[in-house]
Amino acid sequence: MVTTDWVMEVLHEVKDPEVPAIDVVELGIVRGAVVEGERVTVTVTPTYSGCPATKVIEYEIESALRRHGVADVVVNTVFNPPWTTDWITEEAREKLRVYGIAPPGKAPHGLDLVSLGGPTRTVPCPYCGSSNTLRESEFGSTACKSIHSCKGCHQPFEHFKAI
């Protein structure tokens, strides 16, 4: 029998295409699922409105549920309330660190508009933990990440920006 809990378990199979160390549930973009008879509706909020992975994630969610026998799948994308890095689970933050991406800190609140640049802060190295790091570029492989280097272990790394 298809239940909301079962749907959420299946969705743990769907990895973020830009950060494959974590899945879409851990990332916090899956807002919920509703099972109505044979239909499953999954609501998602992209990390930001211009995220190039949104359509891929919608497709992967639909495909995962179809592989598990759900024929009638609807993916509903909503932008309000806007996604925040505060929705990333603690387990996912640790997975990011192990993967070599510095996890985000607490998101700034009370702002009407949020810049993907965000405030400058010291980002600890995910490899050695040193705070002696330097931001090399405001943008990394995606707009939601920046590139840093560690003066301690000399490793380059990405930082998932807090938004």
N, C-alpha and C positions, 0 to 999 in steps of 0.2 A: 504494500500500500504506500502511495506517495504521500509524504507528510512534509511540512515546512522544514523540520529538522533534517529529514533525508535529503531534501533539495540543497540545504546549506552544506551538508557533508559532500555531496557531489560537486558543488561549486569550489570546494577546496582543491579540486583537480585543475582548476583554471588558473594558470600562472599569469602574472602581469607580464606582458610581452616585452616591456622595457626593463623590468627588474624581475627576472625569472626565479629569484630566490624566495619570493613570497607569492601567495595566491591572492585572488581578488577579494576574498572574504577577510583575510588578515590585513589587507591594505585598507579595508574599511569602505570600499566603493560599493559593495553590495549592501543596499539599505534594507532589503528584506525580500521575502518570497511569499506568495499567496497561492495556495492550491485550491482550485474551484473545480470540482469534478475531474475531468481529464486535462484541464488547462492549468499550466503553471506560469505565473507572472512573476518575473524577477525585476526588482527596481534597483537601478544603479545610479550613482552620481560620479561622473568623471572627476579626476583629480583637478582638472581645470577645463574651462570651456573649449580651449584650443588643443586639447590633448590628442595627438595623432593616433593613439592606440585605442580610442573609444570604440570605433567600429569593429576592430579586431576583437576586443574584449566582448562586445555584444555577440558577435558571431561565435566565439569560443564558449560562451555561456550556453547559447542555444545548442551548439554541437554536443557539449558535454551531457546536457539533459537528454537529448535525442539518443545518444549512445546508450544511455541507461533506460531507454524505453518510453520516454515522455514524447508524445507526438505533437502535442499542442503547447508550444512555448512562446511566450511573449516577453520581450525584454523592454522595459519601460525606463528610459533615461530621463532623469530629472536633475535640475541644476540648483534647486532651492530646497533646503539650505545648501550653500556651497560646501563642498568637501573640504576637510581640514586634515592636516597630518596628525592631529590629535586622535583621529579615528583609527590610526594604525595600531594594531595590538602590540602589547609588550613582547610577545613571542616573535612577532614579525620584526620588531626593532632589533632584537638579538640576531635574527636570521640575516638582516641587512648587514649588521656589523661583521658577522662571520663571513659573509659573502665579500666583504671589503668595501662596503658603502657605509659611511658614517650616518647613523640614523638621525632624524630631525629632533630638535629640542621642542619645547612647547611653542605652539603657534602664537603669534601676536594677536590679541583680541581687541575688539573695540574699533577696528579700522573698517571704513566703508570699502576701500579698495586695498587689495593686497598685491604688492609687487612680488614677482618671482625672485627678485634680487634679495629682498628681505634685509633685515639688519645684519651688520657685520658682527660676528661673534667668533670666539675661539672654538674650533671644531676639533675634538679629540680624534687622534688617529685610530681607525678601527683595527689596525694591526698590532700596535704596541701600546696604545693608550696615551701617548704623549700629547700634551697640550701645546707643544712647540710646533705648530703647523702654520701654513701660509696658504691663503686662497690664491690660486694661480689664474683662475678664470671664473667669471660669474656664471657661465653656463658650461655644463658637461655634455654628455651624450644626449641628454634631453634637457628641456628648459627647466625642469623641476630639480635638477641636480647641478652642483658646482664642482669644479676641480680644485683639489688641494694637494699639498705635498707636506710630508712630515720631515722635520729637521732632525728628529731622533733616529728613525729607522730608514729614512730617505725613500720611503714608498710614496708614490702618487696614489691618490684615492678620490672617490667622489663623495659628495655630501648630499643627502636628500634634504632639500630645503624645507624649513618649517613654514607652512602656509595655512 
